[in-house]
């Protein structure tokens, strides 16, 4: 399902903008206090488990059994808390914020903030390999949702405030108000607007002021003076950006592989107990390499000070990746920003040390680390402006801006080219929700025209006599004839239509002339459609053409059939209608027990059904569901939270539930035949 987010805030009345900005300031203040609370809560749990001080130092003097027990024990509390109280608090939180804006008008349950704050603080305090910025963003978004619904009726206003609250959480986490505001616009809303930027900026500024007042002006890294020595440096910055892009891709792939591993391969373990297993695995790794536990900021400082060998630093990159995947994949709660920074720092230290050693370049290692941090974050989030700004604000060094822009843009380009989804939108995509710079046609962009063309058609060689074509015209329903070079190669060279043939009748040509005329004499050139084209491409070609029927060819320009504009438009409209219906289904809680389903108008209903057992492990294309039952599958539910937009090649699995569209009698007939039958 694709839902296009469009907030027409430019049409907000002036008074509304002022009111919205004032509420945003209040949200920023409350989010700032929330960030302070999370900070102290993390310190409390960390002190409770390991004592006061830097986590890496403390872990080196902590008994091994405690390093294993504490993350597992935290999982024993975190798992049931999230499972029974607020499922949205699981994982890193940002996709849930985006989903709330897209699907629920920005509505988030108040309980999410409470559970997220406690669960994330407990996970991080016990050594979970995640960051605090994700929880703080989700807490800010939840507070914004509650206040937005209290003060405003328009969903557009609530959505902007939710984005502002999320940005304020990021701003308070790192003392980076501009980066927080950009995060809200670039990541959460996916667009920039002057009018929406005002409340977002004010929320980020006020949250940062509160955080700085109570926690001080955090200095994450001591960065030595740096100026660009030579344009030659930028060659290596480009290489670093490319490497960072592949690290970011690896992070996205492995994180969702880990989630799938825990969700699909460990079904026998109750979901609320999987964080215990994740904690046990994490603790086992932590016994030998304590550097990868916790948010990792103390380890980043150690790496960039040059106290660790570059071989060990490279090892830490991969171990941090694994540790974060296990923490989040098993069901703990925390953010992905800090792990991205950690992996970036490790890559930068490793690469920068090699460059400084074997070339004449002498860029401080800390600078290499910061640049790589920005690059990995940019690649993972596909938000280069936010990534470069967060490092710029953390370092407060303007000389870094050009290198930051270079590495961030290169890294994000790498990930965008290879993988369309970011670490945030990937989760939404797996649920069947598509967004980010896509238009309302995205769901049909994956549908090729192959199954919609008419293949048994009449075509002629360019040397065919016109009189013969006229005879065939009287026998055929077809009035559009492809002309090929010859009967062996069958390569398209033009077309003849009924309008072309009128020339023969209307012009006073001698019988001998008519006898000598061949197809080549009358054919006209025409644009063709490639067999592998999707529906949108076909519609674009039809829009430029004067014909309502066009020839379809393969890669070698061999004629394969004809495609009707009328048919392709009907398919497109049907797919668009299914998308809208799927959006409705996402908002419904339970359709399974309705007799006919939910009425949506035009004598049609949507209902939840169980597929027949004989269809399990077969594709939707194989079972021909629509033809057999008169029902259209618009969505597939996998478990409680995962929903998938169906494709013809989707293989049905046990426990899948089908959301179908159809007439009441067809739904009743299906349920009688399959769900009430002992042999179904």
C-alpha positions, 0 to 999 in steps of 0.5 A: 500500500502506498500512501502519499503524505501531503500536508497543505500547511501553506493554507493554514490561516495566520492565526492558526500558525501563531497558535500552532507555533505556541503549542510547539514551544510548549511541546518542545519544553515538555519534550526537553523535560522528557529527554532529561528524564530519560537521561537520568533514568538510563543513568539510574539503571546503569548505576543499579547494574554496573555502578557509577562511571563509564560503562566500558571501564565498569564492564571490565571489572564486572563479573561475567555472570552479571554481564550476561544476566543483566541484559537478559533480566532487562529483557524479562521486564522489557518484553512483557511490558512492550507486548502487553502495554504498548507494542509501538514501543518495540524497536527504534520507534521512528517508523512507528511515528511515521506510520502514525502520521500516515495512517492515523492522522498523527494519533499515538496512544499516551501509554507509548511514551511511558512504556518507551521511556521505561523500556528503552532506559532499562534496555540501554542501562543494562547494556543494550547496544542502542541509542537514546535518541529514538526513544526521545523522538518517540516520547516527543511525538507521543506528547505532541499527539496528545496535545495536538488532539487536545488543541486542534481538530485538523489532522494536518496540525496534529501531524506537524506537531507530531513531527515537531515533537520527534525533531525536538526529541532528537535535538534534546538528545544531542543538543542539536536544534537545527539537526532536530528540526531538519530530522522532523522535516526531512525524515518524518514529514519527507518534505520542507515547508516554510510554514511548517518549519516555524513550529518545528524549529521552535519545538527543537530550540525550546527542547534544546534549551531545557536539555542544556539547562539541566544536563549542560552543553554536552561536548561529545568529542574534543575535536582539534582545529582543522582546515582543508589542506588540499583539494586532494583530500576530497578524493579520499572523502569520496572514497570514504563516502562510498565505503560508508554507504556500503556500511549503511546498507549492511546495517539496514539489511542485517537489522531487518534480517535479525528482526525476521530471524527472531519473528519467523524462525523463533515462533516457538518462543513467545514474543515477550520472552525473545528479548531475554534470548537477545540479552543472553546473546548480547551479554555473551559477546559483551564478556569478551568485547565490552566496547560494543555495549551501551550507546557507545559514546565512551567507546567512540571517544576511545577509538578517536583518541587512537588508543585502539589498533585499527584491526581491533577498531574494524572488528568493533564495527562488525561486532557493534553491527551484530550487537545492535541487530540482536538488541533490536531484532529480539525486541528490546527498545532503543534508537539506531542513530547512536549505533550508526555513529559508532559504526561511522566512527570505527570506519573513519578511524580505520580508513583515516589511519590508513590514509594518513599513514600511506599518503601525504595527507594529515587529517586528524583522526577525530575528523575522519571519525566525524566525517564517517559518522555523518556518512553512515548516518546519512546512508542509513537514514537517507537524510543527508542534510540532517546527517551533516548538520548533526555532526556540524552542530556537535563539532561546531567547526565550520571548516568541516562543512564541505567535507561533511557535505561530500561524504554525506551526499555520496553515502546517501546516493550509494544507498538510494541507488542500491536500495530504495528504502532507508532504515526507517522506511524499510519497516513501513515497506515490509508492512506494505506501506510505501512512501518517500518521493513516490507518487500515487502510482507506485503500487502499479509500477511493479505490475508489468503489462505482460498479463494484460496484452492480447497475444493472438493477433493478426500481423502482416509482413511489409511485403504483404499485398494491400488487397490481401490485407483488405480481405483479412480486415473483413474477417477480423475484429481487429482494426489495428495491424502491426507490420513486421519486416518479414515472417521469420524475424517478425520485427515491428516496422510500422502499423496499418489501421482502418484509417490507412486503408480508407486511402485505398477506397477514397482515392481513385486508384487504378486496379493495377495500382491497388494490386501492386501496393504492399503494406510498406506503402501504407504503413505508418511509424508508431511508438511501441511498448516493451513487454517488460514495461509497467502499467505507468510506463504504458500509460505515459506512452499512450498519453503521447500517442494518437492511438488507443491500441499499441503494439507490444514488442520484446527486447529484440523488437519482435512483435508480441501482441497488442495492448489496449489503452482502455484495458490498461486504464481499467487495471490502473483504476482498479489498483488505485481503488485497492490501495484506498481500500487497503488504507481503510483496512489498516485503520480497522481493528477486526473484520474477521467476525463480521457476517459480510464484512464492512460495507464500503458502498456500491454493494461491496464489502471488505472482510477478513477470511482464512485461506483454504488449506489446499492453497497454502504454499501456493502463489496467488497466481496459481490459485486464481482466487478472484476467478474461483471465488469472485473476491479480490485480495487487497491485503494479507495479514501476517500475525498481529502487526505485519500487513502485506500488499499482495502480488501475483507471486506471493506464496500463502503461508500458514496463519495468513489472513486475507482481507478481501473485497467482494459482494456480500453473497460471495463472502458468505458463500466463501465462508460457508464453503471453506471456513465452516467446512471440516475439510477446508 
